[in-house]
Amino acid sequence: MAEQPALSFASLLRQLRSEARLTQEELAEAARLSPRSVSDLERGINSTARKDTALLLADALGLTGPVRNVFAEAARGRLPPADVIAALTASRNNLPTPVDSFVGRQMELGEITEAIRTGRLVTLAGPGGSGKTRLALEAAASLVREFADGVWFVALATISDGQRLPGTAAQVLGVSDRADEDIADTLRAWLRNRELLLILDNCEHVVEAACGFCERLLPACGRLRILATSREFLDLRGEHAIQTPPLAVPDDLALAPLSDAVQLFLARAAARAPWFRPDEADLGTVMQICRRLDGLPLAIELAAARLRALSLSQLAARLDDQFWLMTGGSRTGITRLLLQTKSVSGCSSGMISRVPALAMLSSATSVSTVGNTENQSPIHGGISAANRGNGVVGIQWASCISWASSPTITKRTAPSMTPVRINILR
């Protein structure tokens, strides 16, 4: 594959002017330069600019802080123009940097990015552990340069009171409180003329507040787009609803190498147990493990991490104990399970994250139900005697639901879908 030519300053200036929605004449007027000066720089007739000219252009383009300085150095030929793009990208988002690779789901990524480009509100809905947050982050990272005022991630998993949502978003965006003004009104005024993408992650436990937040901001802020993740669709007018199901696991062994679920397991296994070298028979076992974990990315990642201490066959055998998987592997993975799981007895995600494991034992033997009231399916949360001795938390598997076709439509669920029980770790 031929290498892409290095970005020139002329191309950089044209790109930044286009993103600022300025003509050459408008840029020249804003920078107090002649149109000819701007034209010569954009056509490469002048490959560099003097420092004062560079700073005038930076100010006219709305560049500030470190980005302004990097632009001035690039204009003078002292830094590569690509450094300006890197500085701009870093200054326009607060997206967490992934610590591992993103595996598969290219079709879903394409659908999400296109929906964000064409719609104002996009919601990713699916069971806990199905990878909604990672999908949202991956899609958003590819769109940073398309939003003049950036892409901003608002984590809602740890807030238990929906009234805190506007303040949490304002804190992320750096919007300060004003005396005698509600923070939601301050935020709306600040966003009114800004072009940005706001990610509201884990809305399910504050869904009514999230709906009110979107209904209040979107009509007043014409260049704002919102990407939400939740176990429920927000059910708002104009919402582009995208279902995020677990990863599909094929029945045919020949298709195993093409399966996103299998590829995810192998990628995480390679990172945690680099000595693991699967043969064809192993691929069949991996496929069975992924199927028994119902294709849930988080469960697959936790299982793959156990290959540090177990063989593949031992791992498959241990899946009979539905709580064993949580006693090892990534501590952050277990925390995510706790945060994603909300007991039907009233324990919020934020509360669960603050309660030590042993304090949850009392709720471990409870039974919850999902689905319609005519044919409820119980989800049992028992703990074996051995695991009680280890202080293992019995989690209500409320997060581990899948979607099944059903004529039943419940409020804020996917059309023609109803939650049904699955045995995630039989």
C-alpha positions in Angstrom: 0.0 0.0 0.0 1.4 3.4 -1.0 2.2 5.7 1.9 0.0 8.8 2.3 1.9 12.1 1.5 2.8 14.2 4.5 0.3 16.9 5.3 1.5 20.3 4.1 0.9 23.6 5.8 -1.1 24.7 2.7 -3.4 21.7 3.1 -3.6 22.2 6.9 -4.7 25.9 6.5 -7.3 25.0 3.9 -8.7 22.3 6.2 -8.8 24.5 9.3 -10.5 27.3 7.3 -13.1 24.9 6.0 -13.8 23.6 9.5 -14.2 27.2 10.7 -16.7 27.8 7.8 -14.8 30.8 6.5 -14.0 31.8 2.9 -10.5 33.0 2.1 -11.7 36.6 2.1 -13.4 36.2 5.5 -10.3 34.6 7.0 -8.2 37.4 5.6 -10.5 40.0 7.1 -10.6 38.4 10.5 -6.8 38.1 10.5 -6.3 41.6 9.2 -4.3 40.2 6.3 -4.7 40.7 2.5 -6.7 38.0 0.7 -3.6 37.5 -1.5 -1.5 36.5 1.6 -4.0 33.9 2.6 -4.3 32.6 -1.0 -0.6 32.3 -1.4 -0.3 30.3 1.8 -3.1 27.9 0.8 -1.7 27.4 -2.6 1.8 26.7 -1.3 3.3 29.7 -3.1 4.5 30.7 0.3 5.3 27.6 2.3 5.9 29.3 5.6 4.7 32.5 7.4 6.2 35.0 9.7 5.4 34.6 13.4 3.1 37.6 13.6 1.2 36.4 10.5 0.9 32.9 12.0 -0.5 34.2 15.3 -3.0 36.4 13.5 -4.2 33.4 11.5 -4.4 31.3 14.6 -6.6 33.8 16.3 -8.8 34.2 13.3 -9.3 30.4 13.2 -10.2 30.3 16.9 -7.1 28.4 18.0 -6.2 28.8 21.6 -3.7 27.6 24.2 -1.2 25.0 23.2 -2.9 24.5 19.8 -2.2 28.1 18.9 1.4 27.8 19.7 1.8 24.5 17.8 0.1 26.1 14.8 2.5 29.1 14.9 5.5 26.8 14.9 4.1 24.7 12.0 3.4 27.9 10.0 7.0 28.8 10.4 8.2 25.4 9.3 9.5 24.4 12.8 7.0 21.6 13.4 5.2 19.2 11.1 1.6 20.4 10.2 0.4 17.0 11.4 1.3 18.0 15.0 -1.4 20.7 14.8 -4.1 18.0 14.0 -2.8 15.9 16.9 -2.9 18.9 19.3 -6.4 19.8 18.1 -7.7 16.3 18.5 -6.3 16.1 22.1 -7.8 19.4 23.0 -11.3 18.6 21.7 -12.2 15.5 23.7 -11.9 13.8 27.1 -12.3 10.3 25.7 -10.5 7.7 27.8 -7.6 6.1 26.0 -8.2 2.4 25.4 -5.9 0.0 27.1 -6.5 -2.8 24.7 -7.5 -3.3 21.1 -11.1 -3.0 19.7 -12.2 -6.3 18.2 -14.8 -6.7 15.4 -18.2 -5.0 15.2 -17.3 -3.0 12.1 -20.8 -3.0 10.8 -22.1 -1.6 14.0 -19.5 1.1 14.1 -20.4 2.2 10.6 -24.1 2.3 11.5 -23.4 4.3 14.7 -21.1 6.9 13.0 -23.6 7.4 10.1 -26.5 7.8 12.6 -24.5 10.5 14.5 -23.7 12.4 11.3 -27.3 12.4 10.2 -29.3 12.6 13.5 -29.3 14.6 16.7 -29.9 11.8 19.2 -28.6 8.3 18.9 -29.1 5.6 21.6 -27.3 2.4 21.9 -29.4 -0.1 23.9 -28.5 -3.6 25.0 -27.9 -5.8 28.0 -25.2 -5.0 30.5 -21.8 -6.3 29.4 -22.7 -6.2 25.7 -20.1 -3.6 24.9 -22.3 -0.4 24.5 -19.7 1.9 26.1 -16.8 0.6 24.1 -18.8 0.8 20.9 -19.8 4.4 21.7 -16.2 5.4 22.5 -14.8 3.8 19.4 -17.3 5.5 17.2 -16.9 8.8 18.9 -13.1 8.7 18.6 -13.4 8.6 14.8 -15.6 11.7 14.8 -13.6 14.1 17.0 -12.3 16.1 14.0 -15.9 16.5 12.7 -17.0 18.5 15.7 -15.5 22.0 16.0 -16.1 22.0 19.8 -15.2 18.5 20.4 -16.5 15.2 21.7 -17.2 14.9 25.4 -17.8 11.8 27.5 -20.1 12.0 30.6 -20.1 8.9 32.8 -23.3 8.4 34.7 -22.8 5.0 36.2 -21.8 6.4 39.6 -24.5 9.0 40.0 -27.6 7.8 41.9 -29.6 11.0 41.6 -30.8 12.1 38.2 -30.9 15.7 39.2 -27.1 15.6 39.2 -26.9 14.9 35.5 -26.8 18.6 34.3 -24.2 19.4 36.8 -22.1 16.4 35.9 -22.2 17.3 32.2 -21.3 20.9 33.0 -18.3 19.8 35.1 -17.1 17.7 32.1 -17.5 20.7 29.8 -15.9 23.2 32.2 -19.1 25.2 32.5 -19.2 27.1 35.8 -22.2 27.9 37.9 -23.7 31.3 37.7 -25.3 33.0 40.7 -29.1 32.8 40.8 -29.2 30.6 37.7 -30.0 26.9 37.4 -27.0 25.0 36.1 -29.2 23.4 33.4 -30.0 26.9 32.0 -26.4 27.9 32.2 -25.4 24.8 30.3 -28.1 25.4 27.6 -26.8 28.9 27.0 -23.2 27.7 26.8 -24.1 25.0 24.3 -26.5 27.1 22.2 -24.0 28.0 19.4 -21.4 25.2 19.9 -20.9 22.2 17.7 -20.2 19.1 19.8 -21.0 15.5 20.5 -22.0 14.7 24.1 -21.9 11.0 25.2 -24.2 10.1 28.0 -23.0 6.7 29.2 -25.1 4.3 31.3 -28.4 6.2 31.4 -30.6 3.3 32.5 -30.8 4.2 36.2 -31.4 7.9 35.5 -33.4 7.4 32.3 -36.1 10.0 33.1 -33.5 12.6 33.9 -31.6 11.7 30.7 -34.9 12.1 28.7 -35.5 15.5 30.3 -31.9 16.6 29.7 -32.2 15.7 26.0 -35.6 17.3 25.5 -34.4 20.5 27.1 -31.1 20.9 25.2 -31.6 19.5 21.7 -34.3 22.0 20.6 -32.3 25.0 21.9 -28.9 23.9 20.7 -29.1 23.3 17.0 -25.5 22.1 16.6 -25.5 19.7 19.6 -25.6 15.9 19.1 -26.1 13.4 21.8 -25.0 9.7 21.9 -26.5 7.8 24.8 -25.9 4.3 26.0 -28.5 2.5 28.1 -30.3 -0.8 28.7 -33.4 1.0 27.5 -34.1 3.3 24.6 -35.0 6.8 25.7 -38.2 6.7 23.6 -37.9 10.3 22.5 -39.0 11.9 19.3 -36.2 12.0 16.7 -34.2 9.3 18.5 -32.2 6.9 16.3 -32.4 3.7 18.3 -29.6 1.1 17.7 -29.8 -2.3 19.4 -26.5 -3.6 20.7 -26.9 -7.4 21.1 -24.3 -9.8 22.4 -21.7 -11.1 19.9 -22.9 -13.8 17.6 -21.4 -17.3 18.0 -21.5 -19.6 14.9 -22.5 -23.2 15.1 -20.1 -24.2 12.3 -16.5 -24.7 13.5 -15.2 -23.5 10.1 -16.6 -20.1 10.8 -15.0 -19.8 14.2 -12.0 -17.7 13.0 -14.5 -15.2 11.6 -16.5 -14.8 14.8 -16.2 -11.6 16.7 -16.8 -13.4 19.9 -14.0 -15.9 19.2 -11.6 -13.2 18.0 -12.3 -11.2 21.2 -11.5 -14.2 23.4 -8.3 -15.0 21.5 -7.2 -11.3 21.6 -7.6 -11.1 25.4 -6.1 -14.5 25.9 -3.0 -13.5 23.9 -2.6 -10.5 26.2 -3.1 -12.3 29.5 -1.6 -15.7 28.6 0.7 -15.2 25.6 1.8 -18.8 25.7 -1.7 -19.9 24.7 -1.5 -21.2 21.1 -4.9 -22.6 20.1 -5.2 -25.4 17.5 -8.4 -26.3 15.6 -9.8 -28.4 18.5 -9.1 -25.5 20.9 -11.1 -23.2 18.6 -14.1 -25.5 19.0 -13.7 -25.2 22.8 -13.4 -21.4 22.6 -16.5 -21.3 20.5 -18.4 -23.4 23.1 -17.2 -21.1 25.9 -18.3 -18.0 24.1 -21.7 -19.6 23.4 -22.1 -20.6 27.1 -21.3 -17.0 28.0 -24.0 -15.9 25.6 -21.6 -13.8 23.5 -21.4 -11.1 26.2 -18.0 -9.3 25.6 -17.4 -8.5 29.3 -18.0 -12.1 30.3 -15.8 -13.3 27.5 -13.0 -11.0 28.5 -13.2 -12.1 32.1 -13.1 -15.8 31.1 -10.1 -15.3 28.8 -8.2 -13.7 31.6 -8.4 -17.0 33.6 -6.1 -18.7 31.1 -3.2 -17.3 33.1 -3.8 -20.1 35.7 -6.0 -22.7 33.9 -5.9 -24.7 30.7 -8.7 -24.2 28.2 -10.4 -27.4 29.2 -10.3 -26.5 32.9 -11.7 -23.1 32.1 -14.6 -24.7 30.2 -15.3 -27.1 33.0 -15.3 -24.3 35.6 -18.1 -22.4 33.8 -20.5 -24.7 35.6 -20.0 -22.5 38.7 -21.7 -19.2 37.8 -19.9 -17.2 40.5 -16.4 -18.6 40.1 -15.7 -16.4 37.1 -15.9 -13.3 39.2 -13.3 -14.4 41.8 -10.3 -13.8 39.5 -9.3 -12.0 36.4 -9.4 -8.2 36.1 -10.4 -6.3 39.2 -11.7 -3.5 37.0 -13.7 -6.1 35.1 -15.4 -7.2 38.3 -16.1 -3.6 39.2 -17.7 -3.1 35.9 -19.9 -6.1 36.5 -20.9 -4.7 39.9 -21.6 -1.2 38.4 -23.6 -2.7 35.5 -25.7 -4.9 37.8 -28.6 -3.3 39.7 -30.5 -5.4 42.2 -34.3 -5.3 41.7 -34.6 -4.9 45.5 -33.6 -1.3 45.0 -29.8 -1.2 45.1 -28.6 1.4 42.6 -25.4 1.0 40.5 -23.7 3.7 42.6 -24.7 2.0 45.8 -23.4 -1.4 44.7 -20.0 0.2 43.8 -19.7 1.5 47.3 -20.7 -1.6 49.3 -18.0 -4.2 50.2 -18.4 -7.6 48.8 -19.4 -9.3 52.1 -22.1 -6.8 52.7 -23.9 -8.0 49.6 -24.1 -11.6 50.7 -27.6 -11.1 52.2 -29.0 -10.3 48.8 -27.2 -13.1 47.0 -30.0 -15.6 47.4 -32.7 -13.4 46.2 -34.7 -14.1 43.0 -35.6 -11.5 40.4 -37.9 -11.7 37.4 -37.8 -10.2 34.0 -40.2 -10.4 31.1 -43.9 -9.9 31.0 -46.0 -10.6 34.1 -47.9 -13.4 32.6 -44.9 -15.7 32.1 -42.1 -14.5 34.4 -38.8 -16.2 34.4 -36.8 -16.3 37.6 -33.1 -15.4 37.8 -31.6 -17.2 40.7 -28.7 -15.7 42.5 -27.5 -18.5 44.9 -24.0 -18.8 46.2 -22.3 -22.2 46.7 -21.0 -23.1 50.2 -17.4 -23.0 48.8 -17.9 -19.5 47.4 -19.5 -18.2 50.6 -16.3 -19.1 52.3 -14.4 -17.0 49.7 -16.7 -14.1 50.3 -18.0 -14.0 46.7 -20.7 -11.6 45.8 -23.9 -13.1 44.4 -24.9 -10.7 41.7 -28.4 -10.3 40.4 -27.9 -11.1 36.8 -30.2 -8.3 35.7 -27.5 -7.1 33.4 -27.2 -10.4 31.6 -30.4 -10.4 29.5 -30.8 -11.0 25.8 -33.4 -9.9 23.4 -35.9 -12.4 22.0 -38.7 -11.9 19.5 -42.0 -11.3 21.2 -45.2 -9.4 20.4 -45.0 -7.8 23.8 -43.9 -4.2 23.8 -43.1 -2.6 27.2 -42.3 1.0 27.9 -38.8 2.1 26.9 -37.8 -1.3 25.4 -36.9 -2.1 21.9 -39.9 -2.5 19.6 -41.1 -6.1 19.3 -38.6 -7.2 21.8 -38.9 -8.2 25.5 -36.2 -9.1 28.0 -35.9 -12.8 28.6 -33.8 -14.8 31.0 -30.6 -16.5 29.9 -28.2 -18.7 31.8 -25.0 -16.7 31.5 -22.8 -19.0 33.5 -24.5 -22.3 33.9 
